[in-house]
Amino acid sequence: MIEIGPGPGGLTAALLAAPAASLTAIEIDPRAVPALEGLSTRHPERFRLIVADARHTQLASLVPPPRHVVANLPYNVATPLLITWLGQASAFAGLTLMFQAEVAERITAQPGGSAYGRLSVLAQWTCRVATMLRLPPSAFLPRPKVSSAVVNFVPYPTQPPPALFAAMQRLTAAAFGQRRKMLRQALKPLGGLALLESAGIAPERRAETLSVAEFDRLARLLLT
């Protein structure tokens, strides 16, 4: 199991009470490190602390499978971290991650709504996702200005290869980067009308109306 801060050690202690074979914590905040060092001293056989930036850490190299990531993500880097881990989803048995509530809504949103976007497609294309818990600002100290939510990710047994994941990133960036435009215009740099016709998708549609399966069809066509 891999835990990523911020946090003074309460979550770590709770995870150590769980039946995981081992727990590796990644923490960059120097204010939290002393509490975690104390836990490392008390549980040397099961707990390891790595003082590092999770953005530059290869999680799969830290512990053998099965791996589960549990993270109270710093909200300013939550999205890039999530996209990186979704591209490596085959390495994980699951991820349980806390986000700003608005981001959690985007991750779990369904086609047709304003929250549905790039994160929705990438997350639901690679994982089964579900919101597990919603937390008000009063649950934290110091109290943030926003609500939070915990989302659970269970990767599908079959994951897209790196080239296909990269194609989906390009596709969703283009489609939702100009979400008010029809897809024939938004996807013009990627083939526009010809790409949509090959996929059997009406060029007058907009990105938020496409299902994850339709995005998958378009991404695979980009590689042909």
Summary of the structure (lengths in Angstrom):
residues: 224
radius of gyration: 19.4
end to end distance: 38.1
largest distance: 62.2
contacts: 678
relative contact order: 0.10
helix: 45%
strand: 19%
